[in-house]
Amino acid sequence: MATNAVDETEATQATTDEKAVDTTKSDEVPETEVPAAAEAAQTKEESPSGVGQGAAAVVSAALGVVSLTGSWIGTVASARQNLVGQLETAQNAGVAQQIQAVYGDAWQTTALWGGLFALIALVVGVVTLARPAFGTPGRIQAPWIKSVAWAGVALGVIGLFLAVLKYTGVLLGLPSAS
């Protein structure tokens, strides 16, 4: 029985030594994995981060909002057109002609600027959404970029539609002078 106890102790020590050896082997990193990890880190740093696409999506949405609410440049252009209409309209012109020259042209100028902002928002949004098709294969666009770009496209379409309605007089047209 004493021999049996000694054999058991030696077997336990041998197993413990094998585990110690196995543990040290698993902690060591083979030399072939180190360059692969360095290459992966280098590739990650070189790949585009999507910041430009995110900025373009936000710009698209902002331009869409501006097309709906109006812009400073549209207001200035409208006021200028109003002044030009006042200066060019003769005193003996009819009421309908005065209304068109003073207010109608200014209203159409505002619609043109709103339509321009809407068109730019639409184009920037579509280009942002289409960009991954021409980029690095397998690179996925962040979901928030897609959402904001789609919002810019939607706002651009709505703004363009409203600008056309304003310009043609369908939406809030000039009152008739007759």
MARFIKOL-448199 format. One line per 3 residues: their letters; for each residue x, y, z of N, C-alpha, C, O, CB. Coordinates in steps of 0.2 Angstrom, whole numbers, plus 2048, in hexadecimal, padded with zeros to 3 digits. Each point is the difference from the previous one (the first is absolute). Glycine has a CB too. Layout:
N
A> X Y Z X Y Z X Y Z X Y Z X Y Z  ...
//
This chain:
178
MAT> 804 7FA 800 7FC 806 800 804 806 800 7FE 805 7FD 7F9 7F5 809  80F 806 7FD 804 806 801 803 801 7F9 801 806 7FE 802 7F7 80D  7FE 7FE 7F1 802 801 7F9 7FB 804 7FC 801 804 7FB 807 7F2 806
NAV> 7F2 808 800 7FA 802 7FC 800 808 802 7FE 804 7FB 7FC 7F1 805  807 80D 806 7FF 807 802 806 804 7FD 7FF 806 7FE 7FC 7F7 80D  80B 800 7F5 806 804 7FC 7FE 801 7F9 802 805 7FD 806 7F6 80C
DET> 7F6 7FF 7F4 7FE 801 7F9 7FB 805 7FE 800 804 7FB 803 7F0 804  7F8 80D 806 7FB 805 7FF 802 807 801 7FE 804 7FC 7FA 7F3 808  80D 80A 800 803 806 802 804 802 7FA 800 806 7FD 800 7F8 80F
EAT> 804 7FE 7F1 804 801 7FA 7FB 802 7FA 802 804 7FC 807 7F4 808  7F2 804 7FB 7FB 801 7FB 7FD 807 800 7FF 804 7FB 7FF 7F0 805  800 80E 806 7FE 807 802 805 805 7FE 7FE 805 7FD 7FA 7F7 80C
QAT> 80E 803 7F9 805 805 7FF 801 801 7F8 802 805 7FD 804 7F9 80E  7FA 7FC 7F2 801 800 7F9 7FB 804 7FC 801 803 7FB 805 7F2 806  7F4 80A 801 7FA 803 7FD 800 808 801 7FF 804 7FC 7FA 7F1 806
TDE> 809 80D 804 801 807 802 806 803 7FC 7FF 805 7FD 7FD 7F9 80F  809 7FE 7F3 806 803 7FC 7FD 800 7F8 802 805 7FD 807 7F6 80B  7F3 801 7F6 7FE 800 7F9 7FB 806 7FF 801 804 7FB 800 7F0 804
KAV> 7FB 80D 806 7FC 806 800 804 807 800 7FE 804 7FD 7F9 7F5 809  80E 807 7FE 804 806 800 803 801 7FA 801 806 7FD 801 7F8 80F  801 7FD 7F1 803 800 7F9 7FB 803 7FB 801 804 7FC 807 7F3 807
DTT> 7F2 806 7FD 7FA 802 7FB 7FE 807 801 7FF 804 7FB 7FD 7F0 805  804 80E 806 7FE 807 802 805 805 7FD 7FE 805 7FD 7FC 7F8 80D  80D 802 7F7 805 804 7FD 800 800 7F8 801 805 7FD 806 7F9 80D
KSD> 7F7 7FC 7F3 800 800 7F9 7FA 804 7FD 801 804 7FB 804 7F1 806  7F5 80B 803 7FB 804 7FD 801 808 801 7FD 804 7FD 7FB 7F2 806  80C 80C 802 801 807 801 805 803 7FB 7FF 806 7FF 7FF 7F8 80D
EVP> 806 7FE 7F1 804 802 7FB 7FD 801 7F9 7FB 7FC 7FF 80E 7FE 807  7F9 80C 7F7 7FD 801 7FA 805 7FE 7FA 805 802 800 7F4 808 805  804 7F2 7F7 805 7FE 7FA 802 806 7FC 7FC 805 7FF 7FF 7EF 801
ETE> 80B 80C 7FE 803 805 7FC 7FC 802 7FA 800 805 7FD 80B 7F8 807  7F2 7FE 7F9 7FC 801 7FA 7F9 804 801 7FE 803 7FB 807 7F2 800  7F9 80B 80B 7FA 804 801 801 807 802 7FC 804 7FE 7FF 7F2 806
VPA> 80B 80C 7FE 801 807 801 800 804 7FA 7FD 806 800 80A 7F7 80A  7FC 801 7F0 800 805 7FA 7F9 800 7FE 7FE 805 7FD 80D 7F8 800  7F1 7FE 803 7F9 800 7FE 7FC 805 804 7FC 803 7FD 805 7F1 800
AAE> 800 80C 80A 7FC 805 804 803 807 7FE 7FC 805 800 803 7F3 809  807 809 7F6 802 807 7FE 7FE 802 7F9 7FE 806 7FF 80C 7F8 807  7F5 7FD 7F5 7FD 802 7FA 7F9 802 801 7FD 804 7FC 80B 7F4 7FE
AAQ> 7F4 804 80A 7F9 801 801 7FF 807 803 7FC 804 7FE 802 7F0 804  806 80E 803 800 807 803 802 805 7FB 7FD 806 7FF 806 7F5 80C  802 804 7F0 802 805 7FB 7FA 801 7FB 7FF 805 7FE 80D 7F7 804
TKE> 7F1 7FE 7FC 7FA 800 7FB 7FA 804 803 7FD 804 7FD 807 7F1 7FE  7FB 80A 80C 7FB 803 803 801 808 800 7FB 804 7FF 803 7F2 808  808 80C 7FA 802 807 800 7FF 803 7F9 7FE 806 800 80A 7F8 80A
ESP> 7FA 7FF 7F1 800 802 7F9 7F9 800 7FD 7FE 804 7FC 80D 7F8 803  7F0 800 804 7F9 800 7FD 7FC 806 802 801 803 805 800 7F1 7FB  7FB 80F 7FB 7FC 806 802 7FB 7FF 806 7FE 7FA 801 803 809 7F3
SGV> 7FE 802 810 7FC 7FF 806 7F9 802 7FF 7FC 7FE 804 80E 804 802  7F4 801 7F4 7F9 801 7FF 7FE 807 802 7FA 802 800 804 7F2 801  807 810 802 7FF 807 802 7FD 804 7FB 7FB 804 801 80E 7FB 808
GQG> 7FA 801 7F1 7FE 804 7FA 7F8 7FE 7FE 7FD 804 7FF 80F 7FD 7FD  7F3 7F9 804 7F9 7FE 7FF 7FB 802 805 7FB 802 7FE 80A 7F4 7FC  7FD 80A 80C 7FC 802 805 7FF 808 800 7FA 802 801 80A 7F4 806
AAA> 801 80D 7F7 7FF 807 800 7FC 802 7FA 7FC 805 800 80F 7FD 805  7F6 7FA 7F5 7FB 802 7FA 7F9 7FE 802 7FC 804 7FD 80E 7F9 7FB  7F5 7FE 80C 7F9 7FE 801 7FD 806 805 7FA 802 7FE 808 7F2 801
VVS> 802 80F 805 7FD 805 805 7FF 806 7FC 7FB 804 800 80B 7F7 809  7FF 807 7F2 7FF 806 7FC 7FA 7FF 7FB 7FC 805 7FF 810 7FD 801  7F2 7F8 7FE 7FB 7FF 7FC 7F9 801 804 7FC 804 7FD 80A 7F4 7FC
AAL> 7FA 806 80D 7FA 801 804 7FF 807 802 7FB 803 7FF 806 7F2 805  805 80F 7FD 7FF 807 802 7FE 804 7FA 7FC 804 801 80D 7FA 807  7FA 800 7F2 7FD 804 7FA 7F9 7FF 7FE 7FD 804 7FE 80F 7FB 7FE
GVV> 7F2 7FB 806 7F9 7FE 7FF 7FB 804 805 7FB 803 7FE 808 7F2 7FE  7FF 80C 80A 7FD 804 805 800 808 7FD 7FB 803 801 808 7F5 809  803 80A 7F4 800 807 7FE 7FC 801 7FA 7FD 805 7FF 80E 7FC 805
SLT> 7F4 7FA 7F7 7FC 801 7FA 7F8 801 803 7FC 803 7FC 80C 7F6 7FD  7F6 804 80C 7FA 800 803 7FE 807 804 7FB 803 7FF 805 7F0 801  805 80F 803 7FF 805 805 802 807 7FD 7FE 805 802 804 7F3 807
GSW> 802 808 7F2 803 806 7FD 807 801 802 802 7FE 805 7F2 807 7FB  80F 800 7FC 807 801 802 801 808 800 7FC 803 7FD 808 7F2 7FE  802 80D 808 801 807 800 801 802 7F8 7FE 806 7FF 808 7F9 80D
IGT> 7FE 7FD 7F0 801 803 7FA 7F9 800 7FC 800 804 7FB 80C 7F7 805  7F0 801 801 7F9 800 7FD 7FC 806 802 7FD 803 7FC 803 7F1 803  801 80E 807 7FD 806 803 803 806 7FD 7FC 805 7FE 801 7F5 80C
VAS> 809 807 7F5 803 805 7FD 7FF 801 7F9 7FE 805 7FD 80B 7FA 80B  7F7 7FB 7F4 7FE 800 7F9 7F9 803 7FF 7FF 803 7FB 809 7F3 803  7F4 807 806 7F9 802 800 7FF 808 801 7FC 803 7FC 800 7F1 808
ARQ> 807 80E 801 800 808 802 802 804 7FA 7FE 805 7FE 803 7F8 80E  805 800 7F1 803 804 7FA 7FB 800 7FA 7FF 805 7FD 80D 7F7 807  7F1 7FE 7FB 7FB 800 7FA 7FA 804 802 7FE 803 7FB 806 7F1 802
NLV> 7FA 80D 809 7FB 804 802 801 807 7FE 7FC 804 7FD 801 7F4 80C  809 80A 7F9 803 807 7FE 800 801 7F9 7FE 806 7FE 809 7FA 80D  7FC 7FC 7F1 801 800 7F9 7F9 801 7FD 7FF 804 7FB 80B 7F5 805
GQL> 7F1 803 802 7F9 801 7FE 7FD 806 801 7FC 803 7FC 803 7F1 806  802 80F 804 7FE 807 802 803 805 7FB 7FC 805 7FE 802 7F8 80E  808 803 7F3 804 805 7FC 7FE 7FF 7F8 7FF 805 7FD 80A 7FB 80B
ETA> 7F6 7FA 7F6 7FE 7FF 7F9 7F9 801 7FE 7FE 801 7FA 80C 7F8 806  7F1 807 805 7F9 800 7FE 7FF 808 800 801 804 804 7FC 7F1 802  7FF 80C 7F4 7FE 807 7FF 7FA 802 804 7FC 7FB 802 808 804 7F2
QNA> 7FB 807 80E 7FB 802 804 7F9 7FF 7FD 7FB 7FF 803 80D 80A 801  7F8 7F7 7F5 7FA 7FF 7FD 7FE 7F9 7FE 7FC 7FF 7FC 805 80D 800  803 7EF 806 7FF 7F9 7FF 7FA 7FE 804 7FE 803 805 80E 7FB 7F9
GVA> 7F1 7FD 7FF 7FA 7FD 803 802 7FC 807 806 7FF 801 7F5 800 7F3  800 800 810 800 7FD 806 803 7F9 7FF 805 7FE 804 7F2 809 801  807 7F5 7F7 802 7F9 7FF 808 800 7FE 804 7FC 803 7F0 801 7F9
QQI> 80E 808 800 807 801 7FE 804 802 806 806 7FD 801 7F7 806 7F3  801 801 810 803 803 806 801 7FA 805 805 7FF 803 7F7 80D 7FB  7FF 7F0 803 800 7FB 805 805 7FA 7FD 804 7FE 804 7F0 804 800
QAV> 80C 7FD 7F6 805 7FB 7FD 807 802 801 804 7FD 802 7F3 7FF 7F6  80A 80B 806 807 802 800 803 801 807 805 7FF 801 7F8 807 7F5  7FE 7FC 80F 803 801 807 800 7FA 804 805 7FF 803 7F7 80D 7FC
YGD> 7FE 7F0 801 800 7FA 804 801 7FA 7FD 803 7FB 802 7F5 80C 804  805 7F8 7F4 801 7FA 7FC 807 7FE 7FE 802 7FA 802 7F3 808 7FA  80F 802 802 807 7FF 7FE 804 7FE 806 804 7FC 800 7FB 80B 7F6
AWQ> 7FF 7FD 810 804 7FE 806 7FE 7F9 803 804 7FD 802 7FC 810 800  7FA 7F1 7FD 7FD 7FA 802 804 7FA 7FC 802 7FB 803 7F3 80A 801  80B 7FC 7F6 803 7FB 7FC 808 800 801 803 7FB 7FF 7F4 807 7F8
TTA> 80C 804 80B 807 7FF 801 801 7FC 807 805 7FC 800 7FD 80F 7FA  7FA 7F6 80B 800 7FC 806 7FF 7F9 7FE 804 7FB 803 7F8 80E 804  800 7F5 7F5 7FE 7F9 7FE 806 7FD 7FC 802 7FB 801 7F2 808 7FE
LWG> 810 801 7FD 806 7FE 7FC 805 7FE 805 804 7FB 7FF 7F9 80C 7F7  804 7FE 80F 806 7FE 805 7FE 7FA 804 804 7FC 802 7FF 810 7FE  7F7 7F3 802 7FE 7FA 804 801 7FA 7FC 802 7FB 802 7F6 80C 804
GLF> 806 7FA 7F3 801 7FA 7FC 807 7FE 7FF 802 7FA 7FF 7F4 809 7FB  80E 802 805 807 7FF 800 803 7FC 806 804 7FB 7FF 7FD 80F 7FA  7FD 7F8 80D 803 7FD 806 7FD 7F9 800 803 7FB 802 7FE 810 804
ALI> 7F9 7F4 7F8 7FD 7F9 800 803 7FC 7FB 802 7FA 801 7F3 80B 802  80D 7FD 7F7 803 7FC 7FB 807 7FE 802 802 7FB 7FF 7F8 80B 7F9  80A 7FF 80C 807 7FE 802 7FF 7FB 806 804 7FB 800 800 811 7FD
ALV> 7F7 7F5 807 7FF 7FB 805 7FE 7F9 7FD 803 7FB 803 7F9 80E 805  800 7F7 7F3 7FF 7F9 7FD 806 7FD 7FD 801 7FA 801 7F3 80B 7FC  810 7FF 7FF 806 7FD 7FD 805 7FE 805 803 7FA 7FF 7FB 80E 7F7
VGV> 803 7FC 80F 805 7FE 805 7FE 7F9 804 804 7FC 801 7FF 810 801  7F6 7F4 7FF 7FD 7FA 804 801 7FA 7FB 802 7FA 803 7F6 80D 804  806 7F9 7F3 801 7FB 7FB 807 7FE 7FF 802 7FA 800 7F4 80A 7FA
VTL> 80F 800 806 807 7FF 7FF 802 7FC 806 804 7FB 800 7FE 80F 7F9  7FC 7F8 80D 802 7FD 806 7FE 7F9 801 803 7FC 802 7FD 80F 803  7FA 7F4 7F9 7FD 7F9 800 803 7FC 7FA 801 7FA 802 7F4 80A 802
ARP> 80D 7FF 7F7 803 7FC 7FA 808 7FF 801 803 7FB 7FD 7F4 809 7FC  80C 7FF 80C 807 800 801 803 7F9 801 805 7FE 7FD 7FA 80E 807  7FE 7F0 801 803 7FA 801 800 7FB 7FA 804 7FB 800 7F7 806 80B
AFG> 801 800 7F0 800 7FC 7FA 807 801 7FC 802 7FC 7FC 7F1 804 804  810 806 801 806 801 7FD 806 800 804 806 802 7FE 7F3 805 7FA  806 7F7 80E 806 800 805 803 7F9 801 800 7FC 7FB 7FA 80D 80B
TPG> 809 7F6 800 803 7FA 801 7FB 7FA 800 7FB 801 804 80E 805 803  7F8 7F5 7F6 7FB 7FA 800 800 7FD 807 805 7FF 803 7FD 7FF 7F1  7F8 801 80E 7FF 7FC 807 7FF 805 806 7FF 7FF 805 808 7F8 7F6
RIQ> 7FB 810 803 7FF 805 805 7F9 802 801 7FD 802 7FB 80F 802 803  7F1 7FC 808 7F9 801 801 7FF 807 803 804 802 804 7FA 7F2 7FE  7FE 810 7FB 7FE 807 802 7FC 7FF 807 7FC 7FC 801 804 809 7F3
APW> 802 800 810 7FD 800 807 7F8 801 7FF 7FE 804 7FC 80D 800 80A  7F1 7F9 7FE 7F9 801 800 7FE 807 801 7FB 802 7FC 803 7F2 807  805 810 801 7FE 807 802 801 804 7FA 7FD 805 7FE 805 7F9 80E
IKS> 804 801 7F0 801 803 7FA 7FB 7FF 7FB 7FD 805 7FD 80F 7FB 805  7F2 7FA 7FD 7FA 7FF 7FB 7FA 803 802 7FC 803 7FC 809 7F2 802  7F9 80B 809 7FA 803 802 800 808 7FF 7FB 803 7FD 804 7F4 80B
VAW> 806 80C 7FA 801 807 7FF 800 802 7F8 7FD 805 7FE 809 7FC 80D  7FD 7FB 7F1 801 802 7F9 7F9 7FF 7FD 7FE 804 7FC 80E 7F8 803  7F0 7FF 803 7F9 7FF 7FE 7FC 806 802 7FB 802 7FC 806 7F1 804
AGV> 800 80F 806 7FC 806 802 801 806 7FC 7FC 804 7FE 805 7F8 80E  806 805 7F2 802 805 7FC 7FC 800 7F9 7FE 805 7FD 80D 7FC 809  7F5 7F8 7F7 7FD 7FF 7FA 7F8 802 800 7FE 803 7FC 80B 7F4 801
ALG> 7F4 806 809 7F9 802 800 7FF 807 801 7FB 803 7FD 803 7F2 808  806 80F 7FF 7FF 807 801 801 804 7F9 7FD 804 7FF 806 7FB 80D  802 7FE 7F1 801 803 7F9 7FB 7FF 7FB 7FE 805 7FD 80E 7F9 805
VIG> 7F1 7FD 7FE 7FA 7FE 7FC 7FA 805 802 7FD 803 7FB 807 7F1 803  7FB 80C 808 7FA 804 802 801 807 7FF 7FC 804 7FD 802 7F4 80C  808 80B 7F8 802 807 7FF 800 801 7F9 7FD 806 7FE 80A 7FA 80C
LFL> 7FB 7FC 7F1 800 801 7F9 7F8 800 7FE 7FF 805 7FC 80D 7F6 802  7F0 801 804 7F9 800 7FE 7FD 806 803 7FC 803 7FC 804 7F1 805  801 80E 805 7FD 807 802 803 806 7FC 7FC 804 7FF 802 7F7 80D
AVL> 808 805 7F2 803 805 7FD 7FD 801 7F9 7FE 805 7FD 80C 7F9 809  7F4 7FC 7F7 7FD 800 7F9 7F9 803 801 7FE 804 7FC 809 7F2 800  7F5 808 809 7FA 802 801 7FF 807 802 7FC 804 7FD 801 7F1 807
KYT> 808 80E 800 801 807 801 801 804 7FA 7FD 805 7FE 807 7F9 80D  801 800 7F1 802 803 7FA 7FA 801 7FB 7FF 805 7FC 80D 7F7 806  7F1 7FE 7FD 7FA 800 7FB 7FA 804 802 7FB 801 7FC 80A 7F4 800
GVL> 7FB 80C 80B 7FA 804 802 7FA 7FB 803 7FB 802 802 808 807 7F6  7FE 7F1 808 7FB 7FB 802 800 800 808 7FA 800 802 808 7F9 7F4  803 808 80D 800 801 807 801 807 802 805 803 7FE 800 7F2 803
LGL> 7F6 80E 802 800 807 802 802 805 7FA 804 804 801 7FF 7F8 80B  7F9 803 7EF 801 804 7FA 7FE 808 802 7FD 801 805 801 7F5 7F3  803 80E 803 7FF 807 801 7F8 801 800 7FD 7FD 7FC 80E 807 7FF
PSA> 7F2 801 808 7F9 801 800 7FF 804 7F9 804 803 7FD 7FB 7FE 80F  7FB 7FE 7F1 7FE 803 7FA 7FE 807 801 7FD 802 805 800 7F3 7F6  805 80F 801 7FF 807 800 7F9 803 7FD 7FF 805 800 80E 7FC 801
S> 7F0 7FA 7FC 7FA 802 7FC 7FA 800 804 7FA 801 7FD 80B 7FB 7F9
//
